[in-house]
């Protein structure tokens, strides 16, 4: 049976990928996750007991653990989602980002290299290591142009710098050792199960509760938005058909200013919850001091993955955003367990008031 190892598979993108992989590929996933604050087993509820899902709580920095999983399960691929990913957190505490994103990726690459070198030739040719990265490694764009696979790296935050370092290690392992590495750089993801500190769920939930809707600076920072299930389909496409050593940019072809995203969410919440006492929700918009080093614009050129591998996003921003907002409004129990921290207290065996 074909097997893959997924790291960070209890996080937002990772959990969506694991569920989609089992549902569409129907082969086994060994899911390694440290279960930090952003790792949530509730997001894996529908597959936790599935015979094709093996969950392992552990750290990608633990080289012996990773080596043991590779030896035991003999996967045909490793997909590395595991990462600290919130820019504001990286500004407040960069050390954790260096440890997980740089050192952790290095440990994964070392374990994968040793495993791959010991495989028979037929299995070596099938093995893949896919490094999941971000468009933030490219830095900030002006009003024109798009990030391509050859855009020089120019990270602006500790988060993006740590991801850039990890990407460089991944590519170096391909060029130096021949490890069949694939790299994907994606634009801003959104969708169900996203941790509430991110823009779209934060604005959705604050709008529902009548809380201020914080907008950095003038709100004209532009991002390319990608629905998470489209991203997961793209990763599956790269894993199955991509060329080792290549980089594939994954974008939604959907540039939006942050303020416009917030206003669109407000309109959707107003439509779905017309009786809110504090409506219209746009009245809650509050401008706050811009964060340090805030990149002005990201935009992905995804023509390579479209022309070479035949992938294109299936969701428009409007349809994906409506699905996302509706999901958060329809799943208050999941949201409450996340925002209260109850899911972590239960995992640690603590009572609800600890």
C-alpha positions as CSV (number, residue, x, y, z in Angstrom):
1,X,0.0,0.0,0.0
2,X,1.3,3.5,-0.9
3,X,2.1,5.5,2.3
4,X,3.0,9.1,2.8
5,X,4.2,10.9,5.9
6,X,2.6,14.3,6.5
7,X,4.1,16.7,9.1
8,X,2.0,19.3,10.7
9,X,-1.1,17.4,9.7
10,X,-3.2,18.7,12.6
11,X,-2.7,22.3,11.6
12,X,-5.0,24.3,9.3
13,X,-3.6,23.4,5.8
14,X,-2.2,20.0,7.0
15,X,-5.5,18.8,8.4
16,X,-7.4,19.8,5.2
17,X,-4.7,18.0,3.2
18,X,-4.9,14.8,5.3
19,X,-8.7,14.6,5.0
20,X,-8.6,15.3,1.3
21,X,-5.8,12.8,0.7
22,X,-7.6,10.0,2.4
23,X,-10.9,10.8,0.7
24,X,-9.4,11.2,-2.8
25,X,-6.2,9.2,-3.0
26,X,-7.4,6.5,-0.6
27,X,-3.9,5.6,0.6
28,X,-2.3,5.6,4.0
29,X,-1.2,8.8,5.8
30,X,1.2,8.8,8.8
31,X,0.4,12.1,10.4
32,X,3.2,13.6,12.6
33,X,2.2,16.7,14.6
34,X,3.6,18.3,17.8
35,X,0.2,19.6,18.7
36,X,1.2,23.1,19.6
37,X,-1.5,25.8,20.1
38,X,-2.3,25.6,16.3
39,X,-2.5,21.8,16.1
40,X,-6.0,20.6,16.8
41,X,-7.2,17.0,16.7
42,X,-10.8,18.3,16.4
43,X,-9.9,19.2,12.8
44,X,-9.2,15.5,12.1
45,X,-12.2,14.1,13.8
46,X,-13.7,12.5,10.7
47,X,-10.4,10.6,10.0
48,X,-8.9,10.0,13.4
49,X,-10.2,6.4,13.5
50,X,-9.9,5.8,9.7
51,X,-7.8,2.7,8.9
52,X,-5.8,4.8,6.5
53,X,-4.8,7.4,9.1
54,X,-2.0,6.9,11.6
55,X,-1.5,9.8,14.0
56,X,1.8,10.3,15.9
57,X,2.3,13.1,18.3
58,X,5.9,14.3,18.0
59,X,8.3,17.0,17.0
60,X,10.0,17.2,13.5
61,X,13.1,18.4,15.4
62,X,13.4,14.8,16.9
63,X,15.6,13.2,14.2
64,X,15.5,9.8,15.8
65,X,11.6,9.8,15.9
66,X,11.5,10.8,12.2
67,X,14.0,8.2,11.2
68,X,12.1,5.6,13.1
69,X,8.9,6.5,11.3
70,X,10.6,6.4,7.9
71,X,12.1,3.0,8.7
72,X,8.8,1.6,10.0
73,X,6.4,2.9,7.4
74,X,8.7,3.1,4.3
75,X,6.7,6.0,2.8
76,X,6.9,6.9,-0.9
77,X,6.7,10.6,0.1
78,X,7.1,13.1,2.9
79,X,5.0,16.3,2.8
80,X,6.4,18.9,5.2
81,X,3.7,21.3,6.4
82,X,5.0,21.6,10.0
83,X,5.8,25.3,10.7
84,X,5.3,28.2,12.9
85,X,3.4,30.5,10.6
86,X,2.0,33.7,12.2
87,X,3.9,36.8,11.4
88,X,2.9,38.7,14.5
89,X,4.1,35.9,16.7
90,X,7.4,35.7,14.9
91,X,7.9,39.4,15.6
92,X,7.3,38.8,19.4
93,X,9.2,35.6,19.6
94,X,11.4,34.6,16.6
95,X,13.3,31.8,18.3
96,X,10.5,29.3,18.0
97,X,10.3,30.0,14.3
98,X,14.1,29.3,13.8
99,X,13.8,26.1,15.8
100,X,10.7,24.6,14.0
101,X,11.0,26.1,10.5
102,X,14.8,25.9,10.1
103,X,16.1,23.3,12.4
104,X,13.1,21.1,12.1
105,X,13.2,21.1,8.3
106,X,16.9,20.3,8.4
107,X,16.2,17.3,10.7
108,X,13.5,16.1,8.3
109,X,15.8,16.5,5.3
110,X,18.6,14.6,7.0
111,X,16.4,11.7,8.0
112,X,14.8,11.6,4.6
113,X,18.2,11.6,2.9
114,X,19.5,8.7,5.0
115,X,16.3,6.8,4.4
116,X,16.3,7.5,0.6
117,X,19.9,6.5,0.2
118,X,19.2,3.1,1.7
119,X,16.3,2.4,-0.6
120,X,16.5,0.0,-3.6
121,X,16.9,1.8,-6.9
122,X,13.2,1.2,-7.8
123,X,12.0,2.8,-4.6
124,X,14.5,5.6,-4.8
125,X,13.1,6.8,-8.1
126,X,9.6,6.9,-6.6
127,X,10.4,8.8,-3.4
128,X,9.6,12.5,-3.0
129,X,10.2,15.1,-0.3
130,X,7.8,18.1,-0.7
131,X,8.6,21.3,1.1
132,X,5.5,23.4,1.6
133,X,6.4,27.1,1.6
134,X,4.9,30.6,1.2
135,X,5.0,33.5,-1.1
136,X,6.2,35.7,1.8
137,X,9.7,34.5,1.2
138,X,9.8,36.7,-1.9
139,X,9.3,39.9,0.1
140,X,7.0,42.7,-1.0
141,X,5.9,43.7,-4.5
142,X,5.2,47.1,-5.8
143,X,1.9,47.9,-7.6
144,X,3.0,45.9,-10.7
145,X,4.3,42.4,-11.4
146,X,3.9,38.9,-9.9
147,X,6.1,36.5,-8.0
148,X,7.5,33.8,-10.2
149,X,9.5,30.7,-9.4
150,X,12.7,32.6,-10.2
151,X,11.9,35.7,-8.1
152,X,14.9,36.3,-5.7
153,X,14.1,35.7,-2.0
154,X,13.8,38.9,0.1
155,X,12.0,38.0,3.3
156,X,10.8,40.8,5.5
157,X,9.8,39.2,8.8
158,X,11.3,36.5,11.1
159,X,8.6,34.1,9.9
160,X,9.4,34.6,6.2
161,X,13.1,34.5,6.9
162,X,12.8,31.2,8.6
163,X,10.8,29.7,5.8
164,X,13.3,31.1,3.2
165,X,16.1,29.4,5.1
166,X,14.2,26.1,5.2
167,X,13.6,26.3,1.4
168,X,17.2,26.9,0.8
169,X,18.1,23.8,2.8
170,X,15.5,21.8,0.9
171,X,16.9,22.8,-2.5
172,X,20.5,22.3,-1.4
173,X,19.7,18.7,-0.4
174,X,18.4,18.2,-4.0
175,X,21.4,19.7,-5.6
176,X,24.0,18.3,-3.3
177,X,22.7,14.8,-2.5
178,X,20.2,14.3,-5.3
179,X,17.3,14.0,-2.8
180,X,14.1,14.3,-4.9
181,X,12.8,17.5,-3.4
182,X,9.8,19.5,-4.6
183,X,9.0,23.0,-3.3
184,X,5.7,24.8,-3.4
185,X,5.2,28.5,-2.6
186,X,1.6,29.4,-2.0
187,X,-0.4,32.6,-1.5
188,X,-2.6,33.4,1.5
189,X,-4.8,30.4,2.4
190,X,-8.3,30.6,3.9
191,X,-11.0,28.1,4.5
192,X,-12.7,25.9,7.2
193,X,-10.7,25.0,10.3
194,X,-8.3,27.9,10.1
195,X,-7.0,29.1,13.5
196,X,-8.9,32.2,14.6
197,X,-5.9,34.5,14.9
198,X,-5.8,34.7,11.1
199,X,-7.5,37.5,9.2
200,X,-10.6,35.9,7.7
201,X,-11.7,33.8,10.7
202,X,-10.8,36.6,13.1
203,X,-12.9,39.2,11.2
204,X,-15.8,36.7,10.8
205,X,-16.0,35.8,14.5
206,X,-15.5,39.4,15.7
207,X,-18.3,40.5,13.3
208,X,-20.6,37.8,14.7
209,X,-19.9,38.9,18.3
210,X,-20.0,42.6,17.7
211,X,-16.3,43.1,18.5
212,X,-14.0,45.6,16.7
213,X,-12.7,44.5,13.3
214,X,-9.0,45.5,13.4
215,X,-7.5,46.7,10.1
216,X,-3.7,47.4,10.0
217,X,-2.7,50.9,8.7
218,X,-4.9,52.0,5.8
219,X,-6.0,48.4,4.9
220,X,-4.6,48.6,1.4
221,X,-2.1,45.8,1.8
222,X,-2.8,43.4,-1.1
223,X,-2.8,39.7,-0.9
224,X,-3.5,36.9,-3.4
225,X,-6.1,34.6,-1.7
226,X,-6.2,30.8,-2.2
227,X,-8.9,28.5,-0.9
228,X,-7.3,25.8,1.2
229,X,-8.9,22.9,-0.7
230,X,-7.5,24.2,-4.0
231,X,-4.1,24.4,-2.3
232,X,-4.4,20.8,-1.2
233,X,-5.3,19.7,-4.7
234,X,-2.3,21.6,-6.0
235,X,0.0,19.8,-3.6
236,X,-1.4,16.5,-4.6
237,X,-0.8,17.4,-8.2
238,X,2.8,18.4,-7.6
239,X,3.5,15.3,-5.5
240,X,2.0,13.0,-8.2
241,X,3.3,14.7,-11.3
242,X,5.9,17.3,-10.4
243,X,9.6,17.2,-11.5
244,X,12.1,16.7,-8.6
245,X,14.2,19.8,-8.1
246,X,11.5,22.1,-9.4
247,X,9.6,24.9,-7.6
248,X,5.9,25.5,-8.2
249,X,4.1,28.6,-7.2
250,X,0.4,28.1,-6.2
251,X,-1.9,31.1,-6.2
252,X,-5.6,31.9,-6.4
253,X,-5.3,34.6,-9.1
254,X,-7.3,36.7,-6.7
255,X,-5.7,39.9,-5.4
256,X,-7.6,41.7,-2.7
257,X,-6.8,44.6,-0.4
258,X,-7.2,43.7,3.2
259,X,-9.9,46.3,3.8
260,X,-11.9,45.0,0.8
261,X,-11.7,41.5,2.3
262,X,-13.0,42.8,5.7
263,X,-15.9,44.6,4.0
264,X,-16.8,41.5,2.0
265,X,-16.9,39.4,5.1
266,X,-19.1,42.0,6.8
267,X,-21.5,41.8,3.9
268,X,-21.7,38.0,4.0
269,X,-22.2,38.0,7.8
270,X,-24.9,40.7,7.4
271,X,-26.6,38.5,4.8
272,X,-26.4,35.2,6.8
273,X,-27.2,36.8,10.2
274,X,-29.5,39.7,9.4
275,X,-30.8,40.1,13.0
276,X,-27.5,40.9,14.7
277,X,-28.1,43.9,17.0
278,X,-24.9,45.6,16.0
279,X,-25.3,45.4,12.3
280,X,-24.2,46.5,9.8
281,X,-20.9,44.8,10.6
282,X,-18.9,47.3,8.6
283,X,-19.6,49.8,11.5
284,X,-17.2,47.7,13.6
285,X,-14.1,48.4,11.4
286,X,-11.3,49.8,13.5
287,X,-8.0,51.0,12.1
288,X,-5.0,50.1,14.2
289,X,-1.3,50.9,14.0
290,X,0.4,49.0,11.2
291,X,2.8,46.2,12.2
292,X,6.6,46.5,11.7
293,X,7.8,45.4,8.3
294,X,4.3,44.9,6.9
295,X,4.7,43.8,3.2
296,X,2.5,45.9,0.9
297,X,1.6,43.5,-1.8
298,X,1.9,39.8,-2.6
299,X,0.8,38.3,-5.9
300,X,1.6,34.9,-7.4
301,X,2.1,33.9,-11.0
302,X,0.8,30.3,-11.1
303,X,1.2,29.8,-14.8
304,X,3.9,27.2,-14.4
305,X,1.8,24.7,-12.4
306,X,-1.1,25.4,-14.8
307,X,0.8,24.8,-18.0
308,X,3.0,22.0,-16.9
309,X,0.8,20.1,-14.5
310,X,-2.7,21.2,-15.5
311,X,-3.8,22.6,-12.1
312,X,-6.1,25.6,-11.6
313,X,-8.1,26.8,-8.6
314,X,-11.7,25.6,-8.6
315,X,-13.1,28.2,-6.2
316,X,-13.5,31.9,-6.9
317,X,-12.8,34.2,-4.0
318,X,-16.4,35.0,-3.5
319,X,-17.6,31.4,-3.5
320,X,-14.7,30.3,-1.3
321,X,-15.2,33.1,1.1
322,X,-18.9,32.5,1.4
323,X,-18.2,28.8,2.1
324,X,-15.7,29.7,4.7
325,X,-17.8,32.3,6.6
326,X,-20.8,30.0,6.5
327,X,-18.6,27.2,8.0
328,X,-17.4,29.3,10.9
329,X,-21.0,30.5,11.6
330,X,-22.3,26.9,11.5
331,X,-19.6,25.3,13.7
332,X,-19.7,27.3,17.0
333,X,-18.6,24.2,19.0
334,X,-15.3,23.9,17.1
335,X,-14.7,27.6,17.4
336,X,-15.5,27.7,21.2
337,X,-13.1,24.9,21.9
338,X,-10.3,26.7,20.0
339,X,-10.9,30.2,21.4
340,X,-11.3,28.9,25.0
341,X,-8.2,26.6,24.7
342,X,-10.4,23.7,25.9
343,X,-9.0,21.4,23.2
344,X,-5.5,21.8,24.6
345,X,-6.5,21.5,28.2
346,X,-8.2,18.2,27.4
347,X,-5.2,16.9,25.6
348,X,-3.0,17.8,28.6
349,X,-5.4,16.2,31.0
350,X,-6.3,19.5,32.7
351,X,-9.8,20.6,33.8
352,X,-11.7,23.3,32.0
353,X,-10.8,26.0,34.6
354,X,-7.1,25.4,34.8
